[in-house]
Amino acid sequence: MTVPELARTLGVRDSVLIGLGSMIGAGIFATLAPAAQAAGTALPLALAVAGVVAYCNATSSARLAARYPSSGGTYVYGRERLGEFWGYLAGWGFVIGKTASCAAIALTVGAYAWPEHAHAVAVASVLALTAVNYVGVQKSALLTRALVAVVLTVLAVVVVVGLGSAEPSRWADGGAGGALGVLQAAGLLFFAFAGYARIATLGEEVRDPRRTIGLAIPVALGITLVVYTLVAAAALKTLGPHGLATAADPLAQVVRAAGAPELEPLVRVGAVLAALGSLLALILGVSRTTLAMARDGHLPRGLAAVHPRFGVPHRAELLVGAVVAVLAAVADLRHAIGFSSFAVLAYYLIANCAALTLTREEGRAWPGIPILGALGCVTLGFALPVASVLGGLAVLGAGALVYVARRRGTAS
């Protein structure tokens, strides 16, 4: 039986924009405040740590994605390089963790757009973007291009106003969070950097995968790191670590504290668009991993169906959209971020281990990169809040039990 394939419609530009759409927004509008609470004045150091780990993970993912340009990301890499169980565990962690991410970003939309009805707005956003994804990834890429352009413009305004303010700097208002605080903040910030995985999980939908993926991942990550650093500097200068940590809408507070309150509505619109761009790309990535796992029988095979007209995994997208909508109706934003970060760091731990098995002929990077990436994932994961660690371990353990039960059922 021939397995239907997805249409290859994405080039480098659209792939970069999908990565930017998933990273920029989540980091600035959802994780900057809790990261500042953990790291204090050392927030820039936490950004650097998260960036280094993300770079190692991106390099490992890019080499593996070029070798295996099909939907599924580390689910595919782990299965092919380490064995079926590790691929399954990576896919399980990705789907569960990123489903929580989708809920967190949807709640960010609600918090900035209509705080009094944040959950209702979050659910509506999920349903609307699920409909956009349903009619084809190329239309999603076109929408992402517009969203990223607007968001980058708004963030540029925040940086210029914040750093150019004549108000006294409040950067030193508060102490550093210590080594554990820096690592915890880096783990939370990793939630934002992980967006480059959307490019790898779209491997079956890009043209010339080796070239496209190899260029798109580092370019998207580099742009995002520069943007995060500038925005964090502006926020620390105007609000200080304590003010940033306690602000529900930190970037709106930045322009207000810098003496430009008339720009607050613009920032709120930018926050909503940034979160919508992230949510759009996140739903894409989760549905593609669901597709790959369904093809292999780890999820119901009916989810592997590809729409004959739109060329998308429509059943997987509808299921993911429904689950995220339910979570968005009941979830807590900061708890969802910590839980998602732990699950996704576990996912990249498997990616780095898989990259270590590549030979030079298969495009292996310098071995120190996946080793550093793996160690970074473990360190940042266990530095997260205890509730996030315990919740993540419980979910991964439940996934392992499901795998064992399914194997025994097949054997009998």
C-alpha positions in Angstrom: 0.0 0.0 0.0 1.4 3.4 -1.0 1.6 5.9 1.8 0.3 9.4 0.6 3.0 12.1 0.8 2.6 15.7 1.6 3.2 18.4 -1.1 6.7 20.0 -1.2 5.8 23.7 -1.4 8.1 25.5 1.0 11.4 27.2 0.2 14.1 28.7 2.5 12.3 32.0 3.0 9.0 30.5 4.0 10.8 27.9 6.2 12.7 30.7 8.0 9.5 32.6 8.5 7.7 29.6 10.0 10.6 29.2 12.4 10.5 32.9 13.3 6.8 32.8 13.7 7.0 30.0 16.3 10.0 31.4 18.2 9.4 35.2 18.2 6.3 35.8 20.4 6.6 32.8 22.7 9.9 34.1 24.2 9.1 37.7 24.4 5.5 37.7 25.5 5.2 34.5 27.5 8.6 33.6 29.1 10.5 36.8 29.6 8.8 37.7 32.9 9.1 34.3 34.7 12.7 34.0 33.4 13.5 37.4 35.0 11.9 36.2 38.2 14.4 33.3 38.3 17.6 35.0 37.0 17.2 38.6 38.1 19.9 40.9 36.7 21.6 37.8 35.2 18.8 37.4 32.6 21.1 38.1 29.7 23.4 35.3 30.9 20.4 33.0 30.9 19.6 34.0 27.4 23.1 33.2 26.3 23.0 29.7 28.0 19.6 29.0 26.3 21.0 30.2 23.0 24.1 27.9 23.2 21.9 24.8 24.0 19.5 25.8 21.2 22.4 26.2 18.7 23.7 22.7 19.5 20.2 21.3 19.2 19.6 23.1 16.0 22.8 21.8 14.5 22.0 18.3 15.5 18.4 18.6 14.2 19.6 20.2 10.9 22.1 17.3 10.2 19.4 14.7 11.0 16.7 16.5 9.1 18.9 16.7 6.0 19.5 12.9 6.3 15.8 12.1 7.0 13.7 14.8 5.2 10.3 13.5 6.3 7.6 14.6 8.7 8.1 13.7 12.4 11.4 15.3 13.4 13.2 13.6 16.3 10.5 10.9 16.3 11.9 9.8 12.9 15.6 10.4 13.9 15.4 8.5 17.2 13.6 5.6 15.5 16.2 5.3 12.7 19.3 5.9 14.7 18.6 4.6 18.2 15.7 2.2 17.9 11.9 2.2 17.8 11.4 2.9 21.5 13.5 6.1 21.6 11.8 7.4 18.5 8.5 6.7 20.0 9.4 8.4 23.3 10.7 11.5 21.5 7.4 11.7 19.5 5.4 11.2 22.7 7.3 14.0 24.5 7.0 16.3 21.5 3.2 15.9 21.0 2.4 16.2 24.7 4.9 19.0 25.4 4.0 21.1 22.4 0.3 20.6 22.9 0.9 22.3 26.3 2.9 25.0 24.4 0.0 25.6 22.1 -2.3 26.2 25.0 0.2 28.6 26.7 0.5 30.7 23.5 -3.2 30.7 23.0 -3.6 32.1 26.5 -1.0 34.7 25.7 -3.3 35.9 22.8 -6.2 36.1 25.2 -4.2 37.9 28.0 -3.1 40.7 25.6 -6.3 41.0 23.5 -9.0 40.8 26.1 -7.7 40.0 29.6 -11.2 39.7 31.1 -12.0 36.9 28.7 -8.6 35.4 28.1 -9.7 31.8 28.0 -12.5 32.4 25.5 -10.2 34.4 23.2 -7.6 31.6 23.5 -10.1 28.9 22.4 -11.4 31.1 19.5 -7.8 31.6 18.3 -7.1 27.9 18.3 -10.2 27.1 16.2 -9.4 29.9 13.7 -5.8 28.8 13.1 -6.8 25.2 12.9 -9.0 26.2 10.0 -6.2 28.1 8.3 -3.9 25.1 8.6 -6.6 22.8 7.3 -6.7 24.4 3.8 -2.9 24.1 3.2 0.5 24.8 4.6 1.4 27.3 1.8 -1.5 29.6 2.9 -0.2 29.2 6.5 3.3 30.3 5.4 1.8 33.4 3.6 0.0 34.4 6.8 3.1 33.8 8.9 5.2 36.1 6.6 2.8 39.0 7.3 2.7 38.3 11.0 6.5 38.2 11.4 6.9 41.5 9.5 4.5 43.3 11.8 5.8 41.7 15.0 9.4 42.6 14.2 8.4 46.2 13.5 6.6 46.4 16.9 9.6 44.9 18.7 11.9 47.3 17.0 9.8 50.2 18.4 10.0 48.7 21.9 13.8 48.4 21.7 14.3 51.9 20.4 11.9 53.5 22.9 13.2 51.4 25.8 16.9 51.8 25.2 16.6 55.4 24.0 14.6 56.5 27.1 16.0 59.4 29.1 14.6 57.9 32.3 17.2 56.6 34.8 18.2 53.0 34.2 16.6 50.4 36.6 18.8 47.5 35.5 20.4 47.2 39.0 17.1 47.2 40.8 17.3 43.7 42.2 19.9 41.0 42.5 21.0 38.1 40.4 19.3 34.8 40.8 22.4 32.7 41.3 23.6 29.7 39.3 20.4 27.7 39.8 18.3 30.8 38.9 20.2 31.3 35.7 19.8 27.7 34.7 16.1 27.7 35.5 15.6 30.9 33.5 17.5 29.3 30.6 15.2 26.3 30.8 12.1 28.5 30.7 13.6 30.6 27.8 14.3 27.4 25.9 10.5 27.2 25.5 10.9 30.1 23.1 14.0 29.0 21.2 12.5 25.6 20.4 10.6 26.9 17.4 13.3 25.9 14.9 12.0 22.4 15.3 8.9 23.4 13.2 11.3 23.6 10.2 12.6 20.0 10.8 9.1 18.6 11.3 8.0 20.1 8.0 10.8 18.2 6.2 8.4 16.4 3.9 6.9 19.8 2.7 10.1 21.7 1.8 11.8 21.8 -1.5 15.5 20.6 -1.6 15.4 19.5 2.1 19.2 19.3 2.6 19.8 22.9 1.5 16.6 24.4 2.8 16.7 23.0 6.3 20.5 23.5 6.6 20.0 27.2 5.9 16.7 27.9 7.5 17.4 26.6 11.0 20.5 28.7 11.9 19.2 31.8 10.2 15.9 31.7 12.1 17.7 30.9 15.4 20.3 33.7 14.9 17.6 36.4 14.1 15.6 35.3 17.2 18.5 35.4 19.6 19.4 39.0 18.5 15.8 40.1 18.9 15.5 38.5 22.3 18.7 40.1 23.6 17.7 43.6 22.5 14.2 43.4 23.9 15.4 41.9 27.2 17.9 44.8 27.5 15.2 47.4 26.9 12.9 45.7 29.5 15.6 45.5 32.1 16.7 49.1 31.6 13.2 50.5 32.0 11.5 48.1 34.4 14.4 46.5 36.3 14.4 42.8 37.1 11.7 43.0 39.8 9.3 45.1 37.6 9.8 42.8 34.7 9.2 39.7 36.7 5.9 41.0 38.1 4.5 42.5 35.0 1.6 40.7 33.3 2.2 42.7 30.1 5.9 43.6 30.3 6.4 45.1 26.9 3.4 47.4 27.3 5.0 48.4 30.6 8.3 49.1 28.9 6.9 51.8 26.6 4.8 53.3 29.4 7.8 53.5 31.8 9.9 54.9 28.9 7.5 57.9 28.6 5.6 56.7 25.5 2.2 55.4 26.8 0.6 56.3 23.4 2.5 53.3 22.0 0.9 50.8 24.4 -2.0 49.8 22.0 0.5 49.1 19.3 2.5 46.9 21.6 -0.6 45.0 22.6 -1.5 44.4 18.9 2.0 43.2 18.3 1.8 40.8 21.2 -1.4 39.3 19.9 0.1 38.9 16.4 3.3 37.4 17.7 1.4 34.8 19.7 -0.8 34.0 16.8 2.3 33.4 14.6 3.7 31.1 17.2 0.5 29.2 17.6 0.1 28.8 13.9 3.5 27.1 13.5 3.2 25.1 16.7 -0.1 23.5 15.5 1.6 22.7 12.3 4.5 20.9 14.0 2.4 18.9 16.4 0.0 17.7 13.7 3.0 16.5 11.5 4.5 14.5 14.3 1.1 13.0 15.0 0.9 12.1 11.3 4.3 10.3 11.5 3.4 8.4 14.6 0.1 7.3 13.1 1.8 6.0 10.0 3.9 3.7 12.2 0.9 2.5 14.3 1.9 4.3 17.5 -1.3 6.4 17.2 -4.6 5.4 15.5 -3.8 4.9 11.8 -6.8 7.0 10.7 -4.8 10.1 11.8 -2.3 9.4 8.9 -4.9 10.4 6.3 -3.8 13.2 3.9 -6.5 15.4 2.4 -6.8 14.7 -1.3 -7.3 18.4 -2.2 -5.3 20.4 0.4 -2.4 17.9 0.8 -2.4 18.2 4.6 -3.0 15.6 7.5 -6.5 16.9 8.1 -7.6 14.4 10.7 -4.4 15.0 12.8 -4.9 18.7 12.5 -8.5 18.5 13.7 -7.6 16.3 16.6 -4.7 18.6 17.7 -6.9 21.7 17.4 -9.6 20.1 19.5 -7.3 19.0 22.3 -5.5 22.4 22.4 -8.8 24.2 22.5 -9.9 22.2 25.6 -6.5 22.9 27.3 -6.7 26.6 26.5 -10.1 26.7 28.3 -8.7 25.5 31.6 -4.8 25.7 31.6 -2.5 28.0 33.6 0.0 29.9 31.5 3.2 29.6 33.6 2.6 26.0 34.6 2.1 25.1 30.9 5.4 26.7 30.0 7.5 24.8 32.6 5.8 21.5 31.7 6.3 22.0 28.0 10.0 23.0 28.5 10.8 19.8 30.3 9.1 17.6 27.7 10.8 19.4 24.8 14.2 19.3 26.4 13.8 15.5 26.7 12.9 15.4 23.0 16.1 17.3 22.1 18.2 15.0 24.4 17.1 12.1 22.1 17.9 14.3 19.0 21.5 14.9 20.2 22.0 11.3 21.0 20.8 10.3 17.6 23.1 12.9 16.0 26.1 11.3 17.7 25.5 8.1 15.7 25.9 9.9 12.3 29.1 9.1 10.4 31.2 11.7 8.6 29.8 10.5 5.3 26.3 11.1 6.6 27.0 14.7 7.5 28.1 14.4 11.1 28.9 17.6 12.9 31.8 18.0 15.3 31.0 15.5 18.1 31.3 18.1 20.8 28.1 19.8 19.5 25.6 17.0 20.2 27.5 16.1 23.4 27.1 19.7 24.7 23.6 19.8 23.5 22.7 16.6 25.4 24.3 17.7 28.6 22.6 21.1 28.3 19.2 19.5 27.9 19.6 17.4 31.0 21.0 20.3 33.0 18.3 22.8 32.0 15.5 20.2 32.3 16.3 19.3 35.9 16.8 23.0 36.9 13.2 23.7 36.1 10.6 24.1 38.9 10.0 20.8 40.8 6.4 20.6 39.6 7.4 20.8 36.0 10.1 18.1 36.4 7.7 15.7 38.2 4.9 16.4 35.7 7.3 15.8 32.8 8.7 12.6 34.2 5.2 11.3 34.9 4.1 12.0 31.3 7.2 10.4 29.8 6.8 7.4 32.1 3.2 7.0 31.1 4.3 7.1 27.5 6.8 4.3 28.1 4.1 2.2 29.8 1.8 2.7 26.8 4.5 1.5 24.5 5.2 -1.6 26.5 1.5 -2.4 26.8 1.1 -2.0 23.0 4.1 -4.2 22.3 2.8 -7.0 24.6 -0.6 -6.7 23.0 0.9 -7.1 19.6 3.1 -10.0 20.6 0.1 -11.9 22.1 
